[in-house]
Amino acid sequence: MSLSPERLDRFARHIVLPEIGGAGQIALAKKHLVLVGLGGIGSPALQYLAGAGIGKLTLVDDDRVDASNLQRQTLFNERDIGHGKAVIAKRWVTGFDPELDVQISDRRITVANAPDLVIGADLVLDGTDNFATRLAVSDACVAERVPLLSAAVGRFQGQVGAFAGHLAGEACYRCFVGDAFDAEDCDTCAEDGMLGAMAGWVATFAAMQAIRILLDGVSTLGDTDWGRVHLLDGLKPGMRSFAIAKDPACSACGSAA
């Protein structure tokens, strides 16, 4: 595969980076990323993922745009209120870069249908807002041997973690949070509030981590950071990181699973 003169011009600022180069840009064009959730994280993350030239994007969200979303969900405007987020997101991507392959799903994710959504992907980026969905996605990723990048945000804090529980010695998201959160019991930003720019910071950091993972073995952008969670603090501001060990008793990826 080679890039056309038009694509070379479009991605010139990537290609001149030694850490990406032409080989990295071509690799991105061959990748398939599944983005679960098109809200405060997924919305701005999608803009940078599409801008990076990731060749195939599957966009998953069953929600509709609400006026309260516009404070942080940068894909949408007032004319979109009441319309499905996945459809609007696909329209945005096809207008931004018609050469990208965009698929959508507006079904609510369940334990039953999650595997069909992630199978065959190179990476899943989950920006959803409840543990039931996150764990369904994580378990499906382990079962289908797909790496997962999980991102969450609330108030002035965010977290981004990379998981590859299908690999020996590597933790999955369930190793991180355990089995206690299979119900939809997350606090919501409607109750707790959220700085819109904080969602943007978490989203763009997640997009950068996604590109790093997709270029693993192709470029020198850096390590995949499997099992490492990065905490972003918007009040200090600052960032700290910690590692998650694989749980041998994990019901998804442990030795007894």
SERO-4910 file (N, C-alpha, C, O; in steps of 0.05 Angstrom, whole numbers):
BEGIN
 pado doro    nc1    nc2    nc3   cac1   cac2   cac3    cc1    cc2    cc3    oc1    oc2    oc3
  Met    A     17    -24      0      0      0      0     18     25      0     38     26     14
  Ser    A     10     45    -16     24     70    -16      3     93    -13    -20     89    -18
  Leu    A     13    116     -5     -5    139     -2     -5    156    -27     16    160    -39
  Ser    A    -28    165    -35    -31    182    -58    -18    209    -52    -14    216    -28
  Pro    A    -12    225    -72     -1    252    -67    -19    268    -49    -10    284    -32
  Glu    A    -46    265    -52    -64    280    -35    -62    271     -6    -64    288     12
  Arg    A    -59    245     -1    -57    235     26    -30    242     38    -28    248     62
  Leu    A     -9    242     22     17    250     31     16    279     41     28    286     61
  Asp    A      2    296     26      0    324     34    -17    327     59    -10    342     77
  Arg    A    -38    311     61    -56    313     84    -42    305    110    -46    318    131
  Phe    A    -25    285    109    -12    275    133     17    282    135     33    269    149
  Ala    A     25    303    121     54    311    120     65    316    147     88    309    152
  Arg    A     50    328    166     60    334    192     64    309    209     80    309    228
  His    A     50    287    203     56    262    215     81    249    203     98    239    217
  Ile    A     82    249    177    103    235    163    130    245    169    150    230    169
  Val    A    133    271    173    159    283    179    168    276    208    192    281    215
  Leu    A    150    266    225    158    258    251    173    231    250    162    211    240
  Pro    A    198    229    259    212    204    257    198    182    272    200    158    265
  Glu    A    183    189    293    169    168    309    144    157    294    134    136    303
  Ile    A    136    169    272    113    158    257    122    152    228    123    128    220
  Gly    A    129    172    213    139    168    186    119    157    167     95    154    174
  Gly    A    127    152    143    109    141    122     99    114    129     75    108    124
  Ala    A    116     97    141    108     70    148     86     71    169     67     55    168
  Gly    A     89     89    188     69     91    209     42    101    198     21     91    206
  Gln    A     43    120    180     19    131    169      4    110    152    -20    108    153
  Ile    A     19     94    137      7     72    122     -5     52    141    -27     41    135
  Ala    A      9     46    163     -2     27    182    -28     36    194    -47     20    197
  Leu    A    -30     62    201    -55     73    211    -78     70    191   -101     64    199
  Ala    A    -72     73    166    -93     71    145   -104     43    143   -126     39    133
  Lys    A    -89     23    153    -97     -5    152   -111    -14    177   -121    -37    179
  Lys    A   -112      3    198   -123     -5    224   -153     -2    226   -165     15    212
  His    A   -164    -18    244   -193    -16    250   -196    -11    280   -188    -27    297
  Leu    A   -208     12    286   -213     20    314   -243     21    319   -258     32    303
  Val    A   -251      9    341   -279     10    350   -281     31    372   -267     28    393
  Leu    A   -297     51    369   -301     72    389   -328     68    402   -349     71    389
  Val    A   -328     62    427   -353     56    442   -360     81    459   -345     87    478
  Gly    A   -381     94    452   -389    119    466   -380    143    451   -356    146    446
  Leu    A   -399    161    445   -393    185    429   -400    210    446   -410    230    435
  Gly    A   -395    208    472   -401    230    490   -377    248    495   -363    256    476
  Gly    A   -373    255    520   -353    275    527   -325    266    520   -308    282    513
  Ile    A   -320    240    520   -294    229    512   -294    221    483   -276    229    468
  Gly    A   -313    205    475   -314    195    447   -316    217    426   -305    214    404
  Ser    A   -331    238    433   -335    259    413   -309    273    404   -302    272    381
  Pro    A   -294    285    423   -268    297    414   -247    277    407   -231    282    389
  Ala    A   -248    253    419   -228    233    411   -231    225    382   -212    222    368
  Leu    A   -256    222    373   -262    215    346   -250    235    326   -239    228    305
  Gln    A   -251    261    333   -240    281    315   -211    277    310   -201    281    288
  Tyr    A   -196    270    332   -167    266    328   -160    239    317   -140    236    303
  Leu    A   -177    219    322   -172    193    310   -177    194    280   -162    182    264
  Ala    A   -198    207    272   -203    211    243   -181    228    231   -172    223    209
  Gly    A   -172    249    245   -151    266    236   -125    251    232   -108    259    216
  Ala    A   -121    229    248    -97    213    246    -97    194    222    -76    183    215
  Gly    A   -120    191    209   -121    174    185   -125    145    191   -117    128    175
  Ile    A   -137    138    214   -143    110    219   -164    101    199   -186    112    198
  Gly    A   -157     80    184   -172     74    160   -201     65    164   -218     71    148
  Lys    A   -206     49    185   -233     40    190   -242     46    219   -227     41    238
  Leu    A   -265     58    221   -275     66    247   -304     55    250   -321     59    233
  Thr    A   -308     41    272   -335     32    279   -344     48    303   -331     47    324
  Leu    A   -366     62    301   -376     81    321   -401     69    334   -420     63    320
  Val    A   -400     67    361   -421     54    375   -433     72    396   -419     81    414
  Asp    A   -459     78    394   -473     94    414   -503     93    408   -511     96    385
  Asp    A   -519     87    429   -548     85    425   -563    111    433   -587    111    433
  Asp    A   -547    131    441   -559    155    453   -566    176    432   -557    174    409
  Arg    A   -582    195    440   -589    218    423   -577    244    435   -573    245    459
  Val    A   -573    263    419   -561    288    428   -580    304    445   -604    307    438
  Asp    A   -571    314    468   -586    330    486   -572    358    488   -548    359    485
  Ala    A   -588    378    495   -576    405    497   -553    406    517   -534    421    513
  Ser    A   -555    390    538   -534    390    559   -508    378    550   -487    382    562
  Asn    A   -509    363    527   -484    351    516   -466    372    504   -442    367    503
  Leu    A   -477    394    495   -461    413    478   -439    426    493   -421    438    480
  Gln    A   -439    425    519   -418    438    535   -391    424    533   -371    435    539
  Arg    A   -392    398    523   -367    383    522   -365    364    499   -343    354    493
  Gln    A   -387    358    485   -387    339    463   -385    354    437   -404    362    425
  Thr    A   -360    356    428   -353    376    407   -362    369    379   -359    385    361
  Leu    A   -372    345    375   -382    337    348   -409    350    341   -415    353    318
  Phe    A   -424    358    362   -452    364    358   -458    394    360   -443    409    373
  Asn    A   -481    402    348   -490    430    351   -520    429    356   -532    408    358
  Glu    A   -532    453    358   -560    454    366   -579    440    346   -600    430    354
  Arg    A   -572    440    321   -589    427    301   -589    397    305   -607    384    294
  Asp    A   -570    386    320   -569    357    323   -585    347    347   -588    323    350
  Ile    A   -596    365    363   -610    357    387   -634    339    380   -650    346    362
  Gly    A   -636    317    393   -657    297    388   -650    276    367   -665    257    364
  His    A   -627    279    354   -619    260    333   -598    241    345   -585    247    364
  Gly    A   -596    218    332   -577    197    342   -548    205    339   -540    215    318
  Lys    A   -533    200    360   -505    208    359   -488    193    339   -471    205    325
  Ala    A   -494    167    336   -478    151    317   -481    161    289   -462    163    274
  Val    A   -506    167    281   -511    176    253   -497    203    249   -485    207    228
  Ile    A   -499    221    268   -487    247    265   -456    245    264   -443    259    248
  Ala    A   -445    227    281   -416    223    281   -407    212    254   -386    221    244
  Lys    A   -421    193    242   -413    183    216   -414    205    195   -396    207    178
  Arg    A   -435    222    196   -437    244    177   -413    263    180   -403    273    160
  Trp    A   -405    268    205   -382    285    209   -357    273    197   -342    287    183
  Val    A   -352    248    202   -327    235    193   -327    234    162   -306    241    150
  Thr    A   -349    227    150   -349    226    120   -346    253    108   -335    255     86
  Gly    A   -355    274    121   -350    301    111   -322    310    116   -311    325    100
  Phe    A   -309    301    137   -282    308    144   -262    294    127   -243    306    118
  Asp    A   -266    268    123   -247    252    107   -262    229     93   -266    208    105
  Pro    A   -271    233     69   -288    213     55   -274    187     50   -287    167     44
  Glu    A   -247    186     52   -233    161     47   -233    141     70   -226    118     67
  Leu    A   -243    150     94   -244    132    116   -269    115    115   -290    124    106
  Asp    A   -266     90    123   -289     71    123   -302     73    151   -290     68    171
  Val    A   -327     82    151   -341     87    177   -366     69    178   -383     70    161
  Gln    A   -367     53    200   -390     37    206   -402     46    232   -387     56    249
  Ile    A   -428     43    236   -440     51    261   -458     29    272   -468     12    258
  Ser    A   -462     31    298   -482     15    312   -496     33    332   -484     46    349
  Asp    A   -523     33    331   -538     49    351   -554     30    369   -574     38    382
  Arg    A   -544      5    372   -556    -13    391   -543     -9    418   -519     -2    420
  Arg    A   -558    -13    439   -547    -11    466   -529    -36    471   -537    -58    464
  Ile    A   -505    -32    481   -487    -54    485   -496    -72    508   -503    -62    530
  Thr    A   -496    -98    503   -502   -118    524   -480   -139    524   -463   -140    506
  Val    A   -481   -156    544   -462   -179    545   -465   -196    519   -446   -207    509
  Ala    A   -490   -198    509   -495   -215    486   -484   -204    460   -473   -219    444
  Asn    A   -487   -177    456   -479   -167    430   -451   -154    429   -441   -148    407
  Ala    A   -439   -150    452   -412   -138    453   -391   -152    436   -376   -139    422
  Pro    A   -390   -179    437   -370   -193    420   -372   -186    390   -352   -183    377
  Asp    A   -397   -185    380   -400   -179    352   -390   -151    344   -382   -146    321
  Leu    A   -390   -133    363   -381   -105    358   -351   -103    357   -340    -85    344
  Val    A   -337   -120    372   -308   -116    375   -292   -136    358   -268   -132    354
  Ile    A   -304   -157    349   -290   -178    335   -275   -167    310   -287   -152    295
  Gly    A   -250   -175    308   -235   -166    284   -222   -139    286   -207   -131    269
  Ala    A   -227   -124    308   -216    -97    311   -187    -99    320   -178   -119    332
  Asp    A   -171    -78    313   -144    -76    323   -143    -64    351   -124    -69    366
  Leu    A   -163    -48    358   -165    -35    384   -193    -26    389   -207    -17    370
  Val    A   -201    -27    414   -227    -16    423   -221      7    442   -206      3    461
  Leu    A   -232     30    437   -231     52    456   -258     56    468   -278     62    454
  Asp    A   -260     52    494   -285     53    509   -286     79    525   -270     84    543
  Gly    A   -305     97    519   -309    121    533   -337    123    546   -348    145    549
  Thr    A   -349    100    552   -376     99    563   -376    107    592   -355    110    605
  Asp    A   -401    110    603   -403    122    630   -416    104    650   -425    114    671
  Asn    A   -416     78    646   -426     60    667   -410     34    667   -401     25    646
  Phe    A   -407     22    690   -391     -2    693   -402    -26    679   -387    -43    669
  Ala    A   -428    -29    677   -440    -52    664   -431    -53    635   -423    -74    625
  Thr    A   -432    -30    621   -424    -29    593   -394    -33    591   -385    -49    574
  Arg    A   -378    -20    608   -349    -22    606   -340    -51    610   -323    -61    596
  Leu    A   -353    -65    629   -345    -93    635   -354   -112    612   -340   -131    606
  Ala    A   -377   -106    601   -386   -122    578   -367   -119    555   -360   -139    541
  Val    A   -358    -95    550   -339    -90    528   -312   -103    535   -300   -116    518
  Ser    A   -303   -100    560   -277   -111    568   -278   -142    565   -259   -153    554
  Asp    A   -299   -155    575   -300   -184    573   -300   -193    544   -288   -213    537
  Ala    A   -314   -178    527   -315   -185    498   -287   -182    486   -279   -198    469
  Cys    A   -273   -161    494   -246   -157    483   -227   -180    491   -211   -190    475
  Val    A   -230   -189    516   -214   -212    525   -221   -237    509   -203   -251    499
  Ala    A   -246   -242    505   -256   -266    491   -247   -265    462   -240   -286    450
  Glu    A   -248   -242    449   -241   -239    421   -212   -231    416   -204   -227    393
  Arg    A   -196   -230    438   -168   -224    436   -162   -197    423   -145   -194    405
  Val    A   -177   -177    432   -174   -149    422   -165   -131    445   -177   -132    466
  Pro    A   -144   -115    442   -136    -97    463   -156    -75    468   -172    -68    450
  Leu    A   -157    -65    493   -177    -46    501   -163    -22    513   -145    -24    530
  Leu    A   -172      2    505   -164     27    518   -188     38    531   -208     45    518
  Ser    A   -187     41    558   -211     50    573   -206     78    583   -185     84    595
  Ala    A   -225     96    579   -222    124    588   -248    132    602   -270    125    594
  Ala    A   -244    147    624   -267    157    640   -260    185    650   -237    192    653
  Val    A   -281    200    656   -277    228    666   -301    236    683   -323    227    679
  Gly    A   -295    252    703   -316    264    720   -305    288    735   -283    287    744
  Arg    A   -321    308    737   -313    333    750   -287    344    739   -286    354    717
  Phe    A   -265    341    755   -239    351    746   -218    328    744   -194    333    743
  Gln    A   -228    303    744   -209    281    743   -216    262    719   -239    260    710
  Gly    A   -195    249    709   -199    230    688   -179    207    691   -159    209    705
  Gln    A   -185    186    676   -166    163    676   -166    150    648   -187    148    635
  Val    A   -143    141    640   -139    127    615   -121    103    620    -99    106    630
  Gly    A   -131     79    613   -115     55    618   -116     36    594   -137     34    580
  Ala    A    -94     23    589    -92      4    566    -91    -24    577    -76    -30    596
  Phe    A   -108    -42    566   -110    -69    577   -109    -90    554   -120    -86    532
  Ala    A    -95   -111    559    -93   -133    540    -95   -160    555    -76   -176    556
  Gly    A   -118   -164    568   -122   -187    585   -121   -214    571   -118   -234    583
  His    A   -122   -213    544   -120   -238    529    -91   -248    527    -86   -270    519
  Leu    A    -72   -231    535    -44   -238    534    -35   -249    561    -45   -240    582
  Ala    A    -18   -268    561     -7   -280    586      7   -258    602     24   -244    592
  Gly    A     -1   -257    627     12   -238    645      1   -209    645     11   -192    660
  Glu    A    -18   -204    627    -29   -177    625    -57   -175    636    -73   -193    632
  Ala    A    -63   -153    650    -88   -150    663   -110   -141    643   -104   -129    623
  Cys    A   -135   -147    650   -158   -136    636   -171   -114    653   -163   -110    676
  Tyr    A   -191   -101    642   -204    -80    657   -218    -91    682   -220    -78    703
  Arg    A   -228   -116    680   -242   -128    703   -222   -133    726   -229   -132    749
  Cys    A   -196   -139    719   -176   -141    740   -173   -115    755   -167   -115    779
  Phe    A   -178    -93    742   -176    -66    754   -199    -60    772   -194    -52    795
  Val    A   -224    -64    763   -247    -56    779   -261    -78    794   -277    -73    811
  Gly    A   -255   -104    786   -268   -126    799   -296   -132    789   -305   -120    769
  Asp    A   -310   -149    803   -337   -158    795   -359   -142    808   -383   -147    801
  Ala    A   -353   -124    825   -374   -111    841   -391    -91    825   -411    -81    835
  Phe    A   -382    -84    801   -395    -62    787   -409    -71    761   -410    -56    742
  Asp    A   -419    -96    761   -433   -105    737   -460    -91    733   -471    -93    711
  Ala    A   -470    -78    753   -495    -62    750   -488    -34    740   -465    -25    741
  Glu    A   -509    -21    730   -505      6    720   -506     26    743   -527     39    747
  Asp    A   -485     27    758   -485     42    783   -464     65    784   -457     74    806
  Cys    A   -455     74    761   -435     96    761   -449    122    769   -472    127    763
  Asp    A   -434    139    781   -443    167    784   -443    180    757   -428    172    739
  Thr    A   -462    198    752   -464    211    726   -455    240    728   -455    252    750
  Cys    A   -447    251    705   -438    279    705   -462    297    709   -458    321    717
  Ala    A   -486    288    705   -510    304    710   -512    309    740   -521    330    749
  Glu    A   -504    289    756   -505    292    785   -481    306    796   -483    323    815
  Asp    A   -457    300    785   -432    310    797   -420    334    783   -404    348    794
  Gly    A   -428    339    758   -417    360    742   -391    351    728   -379    331    736
  Met    A   -383    367    708   -359    361    694   -349    386    679   -365    399    665
  Leu    A   -324    392    682   -312    414    666   -309    404    637   -296    383    633
  Gly    A   -321    417    618   -319    408    590   -291    404    580   -286    385    566
  Ala    A   -274    423    587   -246    421    578   -232    397    590   -213    386    578
  Met    A   -241    388    613   -229    364    626   -235    339    608   -218    322    604
  Ala    A   -260    338    598   -267    316    581   -249    316    556   -241    296    546
  Gly    A   -244    341    546   -227    343    522   -198    334    527   -186    322    510
  Trp    A   -188    340    551   -160    331    558   -159    301    559   -140    289    547
  Val    A   -178    288    572   -178    259    574   -181    247    546   -167    228    539
  Ala    A   -198    259    530   -203    248    503   -179    250    485   -172    231    471
  Thr    A   -165    273    485   -142    276    468   -119    258    478   -104    248    461
  Phe    A   -116    255    504    -96    237    514   -102    208    506    -84    193    499
  Ala    A   -128    201    508   -136    174    499   -130    170    470   -121    148    461
  Ala    A   -135    190    453   -130    188    425   -100    184    420    -93    168    402
  Met    A    -84    198    435    -55    195    431    -46    167    439    -29    154    426
  Gln    A    -57    156    461    -51    129    470    -60    109    449    -47     88    445
  Ala    A    -83    114    437    -94     96    416    -74     95    393    -69     73    382
  Ile    A    -64    117    384    -46    118    362    -20    103    369     -9     89    353
  Arg    A    -11    107    394     13     93    403      9     63    402     27     48    392
  Ile    A    -14     53    411    -19     24    410    -21     14    382    -10     -7    375
  Leu    A    -35     28    365    -38     19    337    -12     19    321    -10      4    302
  Leu    A      7     35    330     33     35    316     54     18    330     78     18    323
  Asp    A     46      2    349     65    -16    363     77    -35    343     63    -48    328
  Gly    A    104    -36    343    118    -53    325    124    -41    298    138    -53    282
  Val    A    112    -18    293    116     -5    267    133     20    270    150     26    254
  Ser    A    128     35    292    141     61    296    156     61    322    156     41    337
  Thr    A    168     83    329    182     86    354    168    106    372    180    120    388
  Leu    A    141    106    370    125    126    385    125    119    415    122    137    432
  Gly    A    129     94    422    130     87    450    117     61    457    107     47    439
  Asp    A    118     53    482    107     28    491     76     28    491     64     50    492
  Thr    A     64      5    490     35      3    491     24      9    519      0     15    521
  Asp    A     41      7    540     32     13    567     10     -6    577     -7      3    592
  Trp    A     11    -31    569     -9    -50    579     -9    -51    609     12    -52    622
  Gly    A    -33    -50    620    -37    -52    649    -30    -27    664    -29    -28    689
  Arg    A    -25     -5    651    -19     20    664    -42     39    662    -52     44    640
  Val    A    -50     50    684    -72     70    685    -60     97    691    -44    101    710
  His    A    -67    117    675    -58    144    679    -81    161    691   -103    161    679
  Leu    A    -76    174    713    -96    191    726    -90    220    719    -67    229    724
  Leu    A   -109    234    709   -106    262    701   -121    280    721   -145    275    726
  Asp    A   -108    299    732   -120    317    752   -121    345    741   -100    357    736
  Gly    A   -145    355    737   -148    382    726   -147    404    746   -145    428    738
  Leu    A   -147    398    771   -146    419    792   -117    427    799   -112    450    805
  Lys    A    -99    408    798    -71    414    807    -56    433    787    -46    453    797
  Pro    A    -54    427    761    -60    403    747    -36    384    747    -14    392    754
  Gly    A    -41    359    740    -19    340    739    -28    312    731    -52    308    725
  Met    A    -10    294    730    -16    267    722      2    247    738     25    253    744
  Arg    A    -10    225    745      6    203    757     -4    177    746    -26    175    735
  Ser    A     12    156    748      6    131    736     12    108    755     28    110    773
  Phe    A     -2     86    751      3     62    767     -3     38    750    -18     39    731
  Ala    A      9     15    758      6    -10    743    -15    -28    755    -18    -28    780
  Ile    A    -30    -42    739    -50    -62    747    -39    -90    742    -32    -96    719
  Ala    A    -37   -106    762    -28   -134    759    -51   -152    750    -74   -147    757
  Lys    A    -44   -172    734    -65   -191    726    -75   -206    751    -59   -215    767
  Asp    A   -101   -209    753   -113   -223    776   -117   -252    767   -134   -257    750
  Pro    A   -103   -271    779   -107   -299    772   -136   -309    776   -144   -328    763
  Ala    A   -150   -295    794   -178   -304    799   -198   -288    783   -222   -291    787
  Cys    A   -189   -271    765   -207   -255    748   -226   -273    733   -217   -292    720
  Ser    A   -252   -266    733   -272   -283    720   -270   -281    689   -283   -297    675
  Ala    A   -256   -261    679   -254   -257    650   -227   -268    639   -227   -282    618
  Cys    A   -205   -261    652   -179   -267    640   -161   -284    658   -139   -291    650
  Gly    A   -171   -291    682   -154   -306    701   -151   -335    693   -163   -344    673
  Ser    A   -134   -349    707   -127   -377    700   -151   -395    702   -151   -417    690
  Ala    A   -171   -387    718   -195   -404    721   -217   -396    702   -239   -409    702
  Ala    A   -213   -375    686   -235   -365    668   -241   -385    646   -258   -380    629
***
